[in-house]
């Protein structure tokens, strides 16, 4: 769900010498948005990326390693590995997929910026569980250094702002960013675990939740944001309200990860100044996991 934030950050970063996307259907939308922003990139299979980086490193005049005599000339190569839509329907499945992908990326990465929040606490222990990795792990954190709860907390400016917003708008069923508005209908498809369709109308009935919040992040890579939110509101008899959002937290996390990586005195087992990033593209399921009630349930509050 943080695809647009990635496009915003990567398309504006002139320090990225090469951008690689792990090829697959999950990266098609991301690739199209990057092309629209004139951001050059390559699509390669995960097994081909390490080979490609080694070829670059051995080419004449190419400096990839921070161990070189000219560390300031090191090139920043970013690898983005989007995970498939709908992993959040099974938090154990989500956890397994994220852990596996991190381990595979760590084989050729100096650092990995994980573009996921805690996701219902499924990823809370990630840093501890993967402490054996040679490369650095970076996380989405707020100004207090706390891990971000989810993509809505990120858009609203951090966990404290999210909690305050939840307290002020206890009648909101769903908080929508542009990517949420474009993908909510996917939650009406069959759930991979149960094989049953989600009845959102039944889930909302009797909850007292009467509104849907449109969060203006300032990003416009998805077309028809207002129209899509209004369509959701009409279908479920909700009122649309407007909330301010932004990309400040996402940008801060990205810049901190990049600066720490490039400032590190030594490279990883596979030299080269690189960051591998995850695009958190899964939809939280069931649909209302981002609303106040389900969020409290997931976090055991």
Phi, psi and omega in degrees: 000357180255025180301314182295322178297320177296316178300315180301315183287314186286326181289339182260358185264101180286350179279347178281111183282330178209137179242124181242133174250135175290116189295142179158170183297334182293340184258001186296315180294317178300315180298318180297319180292322178294320177298321180296335177264011180058035177263105180298144177198163178242146174252119180223149173295152183302324181289343182266344186293313179300319178298319179296318180294322177295322177296318178298318183296325183272354181286148182302132175080002181266128178244110177250332189274135174287349179278358181291172180287349182233072185299332181290343180270002181301142181266139178266118177244126182250131176247126179248126181240091179289141175257159193289155179295136173093004180299333183291351178293341176221104187296330176291322177294319177301311181301314181298318181293317180295315180299315181297318181293321178298315180298320180292319179291329183295342181295336181227016184245146172273334179200151180232119174267115186269109184273055174225152168273205179285337176052067179063028180070008178295331185248016183299321185263016186303313183298319179292315184295331182249031182292347181278353182291145180284331183270160180285147173247134178240147186232161171283117182229158178269188183295338179269003180082009180274142177301136178293138182294310183196186185293333178288319175300321178298314182293329182274356175104012177127171185296321180296316178296323178296312180299318180295319179295319178299321180292324182279337184231066183286354179259011180273126179280322184210140174257122187247125166267173178305319180291325176296315182297329182278344188237003186297329182295337178298337180284351175275353178283169183298132176290130185299328184278317187260338183073012181248151178277145178278127177261092185294325178299317179293325180293326181280333185299127176082001182275340185081005179273119190237000186228159170235134185257127174266118181264116180276100180274353183085359180262141184225035179284335175263130183276150173069039183302307182298317182298321181291320177295319178296324178297318177297316182298317180296317185296328184244015174065042182249162176257134178275134171237161183251136176229141177282143177220198179176187182238014185300315182294316179299316180295318180299317179295318179297313182293321178295318179297317182294315182293320179293323180294312183288337179274350182297138184287340183225152178272177178276188181299331175248098189302151175141134182280094186224150169237130171260133183239148174258137170263112180284088188255001180287150176266128177298129181228142002292174190308322187272017180296338181270346180288167186304312187294312183289328179296317178298322181295314181299322185271359178069028182272000000 
